[in-house]
Structure formats: structure tokens, C-alpha cells
Amino acid sequence: MAEKRGNVWVFIEQEAGKIADVSLELICKGREIADRLDVKTEAVILGNNLEGSIETLFHHGADVVYQVEDKALEPFTVLPYAEAIVSLLKEHKPNIFMVGATLKGRELAPRIASTMLAGLTADCTDLQIDNFVDKLTKTDHKDKLMQIRPAFGGNIIATIVTTWEDPQMVTVREGVMKITSPNKSRKGKVVKVKPEISASSKIVKVIERITQEKSIDLKKSQIIIAGGYGVGSKENFKIIYDLANTLNADVGASRAAVDAGWINHDHQVGQTGVTVRPKLYIACGISGSVQHRAGMDESSKIIAINTDPDAPIFSVAHYGIVGDLNEVIPKMIKAFRAKV
Amino acid sequence: MKRQLIVFVKQVPDTKNISGEAMTPEGTVNRAALPAIFNPEDLNALELGLELKDRFGYSVIVATMGPPNAAEVLRAALYRGADEAILLTDKGFAGADTLATSYALSCCAKTVKNYDLILCGRQAIDGDTAQVGPQLAEKLEIPQVCYVEEVIELEKKKIKAKRSIEGGFEVLESQLPALLTVVECNEPRPKAAKRIMKYKKAKTASELKKFHGNADYTDAPMLTEEEAKLKEKNLWIHEWNAAKIGADLQRIGMKGSPTKVKKIQSVVLEATEVVNVEPTGSGINKLIHELIEDHTLG
């Protein structure tokens, strides 16, 4: 082999020094891929005065962390981030570059890919290494990244391959890669970088910024009781909360229920909400669009309650109850109270 | 000179409302059977553009890349209030991924030349990638403001816009020209009856030729005349190919696309293994008992 293969790179997203969960998920996945390719896992984190949060990246599998600091990198704006990352990619030539498919990641990665003339696949839900034969050009590509993603509103699953020069770039959906348990004794190397950021990257200014902590993070929930349009009204969501309280569970919702204004968006499960995989998911009055199913179909156990026996939600359910949730849920509460 | 903005739109198959007719017997989606619609967030982008026309007197140019029948979405935009329409169509554009698409669109914008703003929907419902907006901004070397909900101020050389961020919102100020990607943030205006009456006659060159039995300009001089008439009435939809926008043929279509599709699997709805629980007291008791037994509950 003429040239040594590049490493696996992961963009580490941080807000006020706190690393996003998806970045740790990608470090873990990156470690697995790097082991398969016999290369290193390297992380790149940007900001200003970043301290304290770096160690956890080593614990989860990073070998090297590029710590890029400049006051133009805080708060986040796309242009200086893209410029700093592009110059590192050109210098270090990684084989793969992974970015979380968050709001930030989804505006940053394409900007970078366009400059690098790199292939980029959005919202991957799985990544594998395999060989690829390009039938058009009749070329063999060894050990390429298989970039697997749903498309067409979730009706198809496509496997995409980048055949041009590295890096092979992907954004990866939040919550789909698993975080393996950290090894606290694992160490790595920090490389501090002082980036050069041109004036033309500083032409967008943040004038005002208002954020609120999420009212709930369903990604960590063990049991989720989710309500859909079939719940009927904001008031009637009380019955969903009653079941949740009884079972010590959290409340989720379909987009239809959120759009109707019955519950806030932090509770939304599905393609435009969160992806969850609890040990139990009870879908109440949710028909089960592909977008919703994409966010919950990996739950260990799924119970669907719906009056329509043909509702698509039953296709992913382990237990189906064809009936009115207003009658079924009180019976569930009663049954549970009687057993424990 | 009148200030101009360009709205890039896309005609997409309606992936959100898949009816029984579009399903194959195997339970997969027959993509060809889906109706073609105006990409929903592109309608929001168009509406924002038309609001800027109302507020600041902008001239709104709408453009799309697609097959000849994508002229349909351009007419839909003219019915709503767009001033001018451009169809980018060329066999060479086929098979483009987001990089090749954004390159072709950038050539189109450069051909238009004078623009303060480029607007596009955040993403299209057939691919949901949200990549073309930022890639187009990069190709034009202009700043991008993604996930825009509202334009707060627009001056001669800068714009202030509100956009959503994780857990809240942000107000950004950017120099012009800039590219905005727009989320579902407004109620797109309906097609105006008067405009429909007028613009249903709007045509591309291909449509004009087809209208005359696929005649050719060289042996049907009346085509030139009709074209001039349509132009005079502002009913001419520009039809531009790769040569017209000065696109490098190596960078468009399949050739200009670094990503290749290795495999497509249809998601099959399979109704197997579902345990049917009776909605009765005893049926539900048994279910809850089972879940407690296997430690899912309790």
C-alpha cells in the first residue's frame, strides 16, 4: 500500500463546555471503526477557554484530541468553525470525518464538505466497513465506509459510498450509536491548535441568544408512554400522564400531538424529534407514520393501543391492543396497582 | 437597479402522504406512483421572499433544477407572486448528489449575477439532507444563515434574522449577499386567481416547441415571434442548460457526485409476531403480569 490510511475523526460539539451526547456516541463508534481499520480515533473540539471536558473523550476511546481555541469560536457560528476545521482536515488528511446530525452539525458539515469537495451523507443511522465495486468506473474500493441512512421519508434505506478522495464525511443521527462504558484509566494526547481565522469568516455576528434547558430528555428514559392524535385533546393528555406516573415512566408524543399544541416539542419522538430506545414504549392513539416509527422502533418492547386495527404502528408493536385508549389505560393502571 | 432575491425550490415526490395506491403488493413504496408536489419548506422560503417583496420592493426570481415538467412548480410560484422563473434542465444534471446540485445552482446564481439574498427551504422531503443550502452558500462564497424563522431587519448591506438553535433561538446579523435556509415558519399564501389566469400561459422554450408539435426554431420562425410575445407579457420561463450557466461538465450530474448509492432496500411493513391483547380486564391483567414477570415493569 502506497500511503497509510488516514485516521477516523470525530467533531466534538460543545455548548458552554458541555460535550453533546452525540459526540460521545460517535467517539465510541469511531473507536470501533478505527480498530477495524487499524488506525487512530481523533477528536476535534473548538471553542474558547475549553477546560475540563477533554478527559472524557479519552475515556470513551479517543487517542488524540485537537483542541482548537480562539475567541472567534465562541459562541458557535458556522464560518469560523468551517475555516478552522477545513485547515485541519487538509493538514491531517483523515480517512473518515463524522459529525453529529444536530442543528449545528447539519449546517457545519455541508459547508466543510463543499470546500473539501468531499462526499457527505446526512443523518446516517448505521456505519459499517466493507468493500465496494463501482460498476460505472469498474474500480474496486477496499474497506470503504458504508453510510446507511433512511431516505424517501423513511420508506427506503440507502447504503451510500464515497468514492472520491478522503475524507468520507457523514452526519450521524443522535441517539442511534451506543455509548459504551468509559474506561477511566484510558489516556490520550491533547494537541492545542491556534487557528487562523480570516476576516471574511467573521461577517456573521450573534446579536441575541435565548435558550432554555429542555424540559425533558427522553433519550435517557427507560419507560415511555407516548400519546398521539388519538388522545383527542390537551386535557385528555392527563390520562397519558396518569399511566406514566403509575409506571414510573416519562411522557412522549407524536408530531401530530405536538403540532396540535397538546404538549411541547421536547416530548416529540420521531424523525424531527428524539430517537429513543427504552425498554418499554407504549404508543397510545398513535397511528405510526414512518417518521414516528423511525424514532422508536428499536425499543425493547412496544405496546400499541389504537382503535384502528390497520394502523401501521401495529407493524412494529410486540403487543397490540385494538381498543379505545380511554378504556384501556384505566384498566392498565388498575391491573398494575393490583399486582404490586 | 431593483434589488433582487432568488428562491431555489424543488419538485419532490409526496413522501409524507403515501396512499395505498403507491404501495406495492410486497409492502414497499412505488416511488413512481407518488404525486409530485412543491417541496413544503421551499413554499415557506418562497413566502418569506414574497414578504420581502411586499416590505422592501424586492424582485423575486424563482429557480429550480429538474426535468422539463418541473416547470410546474415554477408556475405555482408565479401564481403566488414570483416575478421571474428559471428552469435548469439538462440531461447532464441527472444523478447529481448534493455537491453536484449545489455546484449547478451556484452557476445559475452567478448567471443571474445581481442578488442580495438566496432563499431555500431547509430541506426537501425526498432526501431530508438539508445539505444543498449550506453547500450552495459555500460555492458562492457568501455567508449562510440556517433555520431562519423571521427576517427582522434588512438594510442595504446587511440583514438581521431570527433563527432556531438547539433549545431556543438566536438573532444573527450578516452581511449581504447571504443565503438563508427557511423552516416551517409562515403560512404560504394561496395562489392568486388573477395570477393563475395570467401565468397559466407562461411557458419554457421546450413547452412552446411541444405546443407546436415539437417544431424546431429553425424551420418554424413563428416560434421566435411567439417567444418575443411571451417575453413582452412576462410569460417566458427561462430554460437554461449546463452550457448557458457555464457549468463545468465534470462537476455536474453523476460525474460531479462523490457519493454513490450502493444499495437501496425498501422498508417492508411486516405484521409478524405481534401478540394481540384483548382490550378486556383479563386480557390487560395478563399483559401487565407478563411485563412484571420479565422485569420490564415494577
Contacts between the chains, C-beta under 8 A, distances in Angstrom:
chain1	res1	chain2	res2	distance
A	15	B	166	7.2
A	77	B	172	7.6
A	78	B	134	7.4
A	78	B	143	7.8
A	78	B	144	6.2
A	78	B	146	7.6
A	79	B	143	6.1
A	82	B	138	7.7
A	102	B	166	6.4
A	103	B	146	7.6
A	103	B	147	6.4
A	103	B	164	7.1
A	103	B	165	6.0
A	103	B	166	5.4
A	104	B	165	7.8
A	104	B	166	7.1
A	106	B	130	5.1
A	106	B	131	7.9
A	106	B	146	7.7
A	107	B	130	7.8
A	107	B	134	5.4
A	107	B	144	6.8
A	107	B	146	4.2
A	107	B	147	7.6
A	107	B	181	7.9
A	108	B	134	7.8
A	109	B	131	7.8
A	110	B	98	7.0
A	110	B	130	7.5
A	110	B	131	4.0
A	110	B	132	7.7
A	110	B	133	7.6
A	110	B	134	3.9
A	110	B	135	4.7
A	110	B	138	7.6
A	111	B	134	4.6
A	111	B	135	7.2
A	111	B	137	7.0
A	111	B	138	5.0
A	111	B	144	6.9
A	113	B	99	6.8
A	113	B	131	7.5
A	113	B	135	6.9
A	114	B	99	6.6
A	114	B	102	6.4
A	114	B	134	7.1
A	114	B	135	4.0
A	114	B	138	3.8
A	114	B	139	6.0
A	115	B	138	5.8
A	117	B	99	7.0
A	117	B	258	7.0
A	118	B	258	6.4
A	119	B	97	7.1
A	119	B	99	7.0
A	119	B	257	7.7
A	119	B	258	3.4
A	119	B	259	4.0
A	120	B	98	6.9
A	120	B	99	7.3
A	120	B	131	6.2
A	120	B	259	7.4
A	121	B	259	6.2
A	122	B	127	7.6
A	122	B	128	7.1
A	122	B	129	3.8
A	122	B	130	6.6
A	122	B	131	5.8
A	123	B	128	6.6
A	123	B	129	7.2
A	132	B	260	7.7
A	132	B	262	6.0
A	134	B	260	6.3
A	136	B	254	7.5
A	136	B	260	7.8
A	146	B	262	6.8
A	147	B	259	7.8
A	150	B	267	7.5
A	151	B	126	7.3
A	151	B	127	5.7
A	151	B	128	7.1
A	152	B	13	7.6
A	152	B	15	5.2
A	152	B	29	6.7
A	152	B	31	6.7
A	152	B	126	6.0
A	152	B	127	7.8
A	153	B	15	3.2
A	153	B	16	6.0
A	153	B	18	7.6
A	153	B	125	6.0
A	153	B	126	7.6
A	153	B	128	7.5
A	154	B	267	6.6
A	155	B	15	6.5
A	155	B	18	6.9
A	155	B	28	7.4
A	155	B	29	4.2
A	155	B	266	6.9
A	155	B	267	5.6
A	156	B	28	7.9
A	156	B	29	7.1
A	156	B	264	5.4
A	156	B	265	6.5
A	156	B	266	5.4
A	156	B	267	6.3
A	157	B	264	7.4
A	157	B	265	4.7
A	157	B	266	8.0
A	157	B	267	6.2
A	158	B	261	5.8
A	158	B	263	7.2
A	158	B	264	5.3
A	158	B	265	7.9
A	159	B	261	7.3
A	159	B	262	4.4
A	159	B	263	4.2
A	159	B	264	7.7
A	159	B	265	8.0
A	160	B	259	5.1
A	160	B	260	7.0
A	160	B	261	5.9
A	160	B	262	6.7
A	161	B	259	7.0
A	161	B	260	5.2
A	161	B	262	5.0
A	162	B	258	5.3
A	162	B	259	5.4
A	162	B	260	7.7
A	163	B	258	6.5
A	163	B	259	7.8
A	163	B	260	5.6
A	164	B	258	3.8
A	203	B	143	5.7
A	203	B	174	6.5
A	203	B	175	4.5
A	204	B	143	5.0
A	204	B	145	7.1
A	204	B	172	5.7
A	204	B	173	7.1
A	204	B	174	4.6
A	204	B	175	7.7
A	205	B	172	6.9
A	205	B	173	4.8
A	205	B	174	7.8
A	206	B	170	5.9
A	206	B	171	7.5
A	206	B	172	6.0
A	207	B	160	6.6
A	207	B	171	4.3
A	207	B	172	6.7
A	207	B	173	5.3
A	208	B	170	6.8
A	208	B	171	4.1
A	209	B	165	7.4
A	209	B	168	7.2
A	209	B	169	7.9
A	209	B	170	4.9
A	209	B	171	7.7
A	210	B	168	4.8
A	210	B	169	5.8
A	210	B	170	7.7
A	211	B	165	6.8
A	211	B	166	7.2
A	211	B	167	4.5
A	211	B	168	3.5
A	212	B	167	5.6
A	212	B	168	5.6
A	213	B	167	6.8
A	214	B	167	5.9
A	223	B	296	8.0
A	223	B	297	7.5
A	247	B	297	6.2
A	271	B	128	7.5
A	279	B	296	5.7
A	280	B	291	7.0
A	280	B	296	5.1
A	280	B	297	7.0
A	289	B	16	8.0
A	290	B	267	7.0
A	300	B	296	7.5
A	301	B	291	7.4
A	301	B	296	5.6
A	303	B	277	7.8
A	303	B	287	7.5
A	312	B	269	6.2
A	314	B	271	6.5
A	314	B	274	5.7
A	315	B	269	4.5
A	315	B	270	6.4
A	315	B	271	5.1
A	315	B	274	7.7
A	317	B	274	5.2
A	318	B	273	6.9
A	318	B	274	6.6
A	318	B	275	6.4
A	319	B	274	7.0
A	319	B	275	4.9
A	319	B	277	5.2
A	319	B	287	6.1
A	320	B	274	4.7
A	320	B	275	7.0
A	320	B	276	5.5
A	320	B	277	6.6
A	321	B	277	4.7
A	321	B	278	7.8
A	321	B	279	5.4
A	321	B	283	7.7
A	321	B	284	7.5
A	321	B	287	7.9
A	322	B	276	7.5
A	322	B	279	6.7
A	323	B	279	2.9
A	324	B	279	7.5
A	327	B	279	6.6
A	328	B	279	5.2
A	328	B	284	6.7
A	331	B	279	7.6
A	331	B	280	7.8
A	331	B	281	5.7
A	331	B	284	4.5
A	331	B	285	8.0
A	332	B	284	5.6
A	332	B	287	7.9
A	332	B	288	6.3
A	334	B	281	7.8
A	335	B	281	7.6
A	335	B	284	5.3
A	335	B	285	4.5
A	335	B	287	7.8
A	335	B	288	4.1
A	335	B	289	7.6
A	336	B	288	5.2
A	336	B	292	7.8
A	336	B	297	6.8
A	338	B	285	7.6
A	339	B	288	6.1
A	339	B	289	6.2
A	339	B	292	5.4
A	339	B	298	7.5
A	340	B	292	6.9
A	340	B	298	5.4
